[in-house]
């Protein structure tokens, strides 16, 4: 069975041998049970995070035959005048009629992906109506049908939909790997890695990863995952 080997850093609590709470190690993932998940990245062409981070990582995943799927927002069947989310977003963006305007036209949203990450014909794109891509969607059903156990996650936003989708995946018993260089949300000071290990990964052209709290690791944009074993 082909596997992907990732050098990783994870938070494991403070101790005498890890005063900053972090540990390092290698993670071996079976390729056939690992999938690449793109969340809410249908923002068109030109986004630097999409073009410089997500697109090369997706190319690497496809190159090694990894299972790929997409998730996008579609509120066409749930954008009602009484929606609390509509009220919240209206307050945030200053739309005074957000709580009262009529429901939109009832037809599925057509996502606007950059050509660099356009889904291929065999790659599913699941619509969601909440922050989590696992809330009342077919995502979990699809992944279980294909025997997927680990998700490599990219997209938007680390503070919102990507975060809740990753949390929802863990709640459904998936291991989650989040590529830190493939989302635009700012990190908290205690997660910014200035260690020698991270500097080495950056010098080697890698993308930093979280693995259910693990950070960082390496996923090469030029030649696929760091190491694959037949």
C-alpha positions in Angstrom: 0.0 0.0 0.0 1.4 3.4 -1.0 1.9 5.8 1.9 2.7 9.5 2.3 5.3 10.3 5.0 5.0 13.8 6.6 7.4 15.4 9.1 5.0 17.1 11.6 4.9 19.2 14.7 2.1 18.9 17.2 1.1 20.4 20.5 1.2 17.8 23.3 1.3 19.9 26.5 4.2 21.4 28.4 6.9 19.1 29.9 10.6 19.1 30.8 11.6 17.9 27.3 9.3 20.3 25.4 9.0 23.6 27.2 7.0 25.2 24.4 4.5 22.3 24.3 5.5 21.2 20.9 6.8 17.9 19.6 8.1 16.7 16.3 7.8 13.4 14.4 6.8 11.7 11.2 3.3 10.8 10.1 2.7 7.9 7.7 -0.6 8.2 5.8 -2.0 5.5 3.4 -2.6 7.2 0.1 -5.8 5.3 -0.6 -7.5 6.4 2.6 -6.4 10.1 2.4 -8.3 12.8 0.6 -7.6 16.4 -0.4 -10.4 18.7 0.7 -10.9 22.3 -0.7 -13.4 24.4 1.3 -15.1 27.6 0.1 -12.4 28.5 -2.4 -14.7 29.6 -5.2 -13.5 33.2 -5.2 -12.5 33.3 -8.8 -9.0 33.9 -10.3 -6.3 36.1 -8.8 -6.5 35.3 -5.1 -2.9 35.0 -3.9 -3.7 32.2 -1.5 -5.5 30.2 -4.1 -2.9 30.7 -6.8 0.3 30.4 -4.7 -0.8 28.0 -2.1 -3.9 25.9 -2.9 -3.3 25.4 -6.6 0.2 23.9 -6.3 -0.8 21.8 -3.4 -3.9 20.5 -5.3 -1.6 19.8 -8.3 0.7 17.7 -6.1 -2.3 15.8 -4.6 -3.6 15.0 -8.1 -0.2 14.0 -9.3 0.0 11.2 -6.8 -3.6 10.1 -7.3 -5.0 11.4 -4.1 -8.8 11.5 -3.8 -10.0 15.2 -4.2 -13.3 16.8 -3.4 -14.7 20.4 -2.9 -17.2 22.1 -0.6 -18.8 25.4 -1.3 -21.5 27.7 0.2 -25.0 27.6 -1.4 -27.8 29.4 0.6 -30.3 29.3 -2.3 -32.7 27.0 -0.5 -32.3 28.4 3.1 -31.8 32.2 2.7 -35.0 33.2 4.4 -36.1 36.5 5.9 -36.0 34.9 9.4 -32.5 33.4 9.0 -30.3 34.3 12.0 -27.2 34.0 9.7 -28.7 36.6 7.4 -29.2 38.9 10.4 -25.7 38.4 11.6 -24.1 39.0 8.2 -26.3 42.0 7.6 -25.1 43.5 10.8 -21.5 42.8 9.9 -21.7 44.3 6.4 -24.2 47.1 7.2 -27.1 45.8 5.0 -30.2 47.3 6.7 -32.6 45.1 4.8 -30.8 41.8 5.4 -33.4 40.5 7.9 -36.4 41.4 5.7 -35.5 41.2 2.0 -37.3 38.4 0.0 -35.8 35.0 -0.5 -33.5 34.7 -3.5 -34.2 32.8 -6.7 -34.4 29.1 -5.9 -31.7 27.7 -8.1 -28.4 26.1 -7.2 -25.4 28.4 -6.9 -22.7 27.9 -9.6 -19.3 28.2 -7.9 -16.7 30.5 -9.5 -13.4 28.7 -9.2 -10.1 29.9 -10.6 -9.0 27.8 -13.6 -6.0 26.8 -11.5 -8.3 24.8 -9.1 -11.3 24.0 -11.2 -12.8 20.7 -10.1 -12.3 17.9 -12.6 -15.2 15.9 -13.9 -14.8 13.1 -11.4 -14.2 15.4 -8.4 -17.4 16.1 -6.4 -18.3 19.5 -5.2 -20.7 19.5 -2.2 -22.9 22.4 -1.4 -23.4 23.4 2.3 -25.7 25.9 4.0 -23.9 26.2 7.3 -20.3 26.8 8.3 -19.4 23.1 8.5 -19.2 21.1 5.4 -20.3 18.1 7.4 -23.6 19.6 8.6 -26.5 18.0 6.7 -24.4 17.4 3.6 -23.4 14.2 1.7 -19.7 14.7 2.5 -19.4 12.1 5.2 -21.4 9.5 3.2 -19.2 10.1 0.1 -16.0 9.7 2.1 -17.1 6.6 3.9 -18.1 5.0 0.6 -14.5 5.5 -0.6 -12.9 4.4 2.7 -11.3 7.8 3.5 -9.9 8.3 7.0 -7.6 11.3 6.7 -8.4 14.7 5.2 -5.8 17.3 4.0 -7.8 20.5 4.3 -7.3 23.9 2.5 -9.5 26.9 1.9 -11.3 29.6 3.8 -11.5 30.6 6.5 -9.4 29.3 9.3 -11.6 31.4 11.7 -14.9 30.3 10.2 -16.0 27.7 7.6 -12.6 25.9 7.2 -12.3 25.8 11.0 -15.9 24.4 11.5 -15.5 21.9 8.6 -12.3 20.6 10.1 -13.9 20.3 13.5 -16.9 18.6 11.9 -14.6 16.1 10.3 -13.0 15.2 13.6 -16.4 14.8 15.1 -17.1 12.3 12.3 -13.8 10.4 13.2 -11.5 11.7 10.5 -7.9 12.7 11.0 -7.5 16.3 9.7 -4.4 17.9 8.2 -4.7 21.6 7.6 -2.2 23.3 5.3 -1.3 26.6 7.1 -0.1 28.2 3.9 -3.4 27.5 2.1 -5.7 29.7 4.1 -5.5 33.5 4.6 -6.6 33.8 8.2 -4.0 35.3 10.6 -2.4 33.1 13.1 -2.2 33.7 16.8 1.3 34.6 18.1 1.8 31.2 19.8 1.3 29.3 16.6 3.7 31.2 14.4 6.7 28.9 14.0 10.1 30.5 14.0 11.9 27.3 14.9 14.9 25.9 12.9 12.7 23.0 11.8 10.1 25.4 10.2 12.8 27.5 8.6 14.2 24.3 7.0 10.9 23.3 5.7 10.4 26.8 4.1 13.8 26.6 2.6 12.9 23.3 1.0 9.8 24.8 -0.7 7.3 23.1 1.5 3.8 24.1 2.8 3.2 24.0 6.5 0.6 21.6 7.8 -1.6 21.2 10.9 -2.5 17.6 11.6 -5.4 17.7 14.0 -3.3 20.2 16.0 0.0 19.1 14.4 2.1 21.8 12.8 4.1 22.2 10.6 4.9 19.6 8.0 5.9 19.5 4.3 3.8 18.9 1.2 5.9 19.7 -1.9 4.2 21.7 -4.6 6.8 20.7 -7.2 7.0 17.0 -6.7 4.0 16.0 -4.6 4.3 14.8 -1.0 7.7 14.7 0.6 8.0 10.9 0.6 5.8 8.2 -0.9 6.4 4.5 -0.3 5.0 1.8 -2.6 
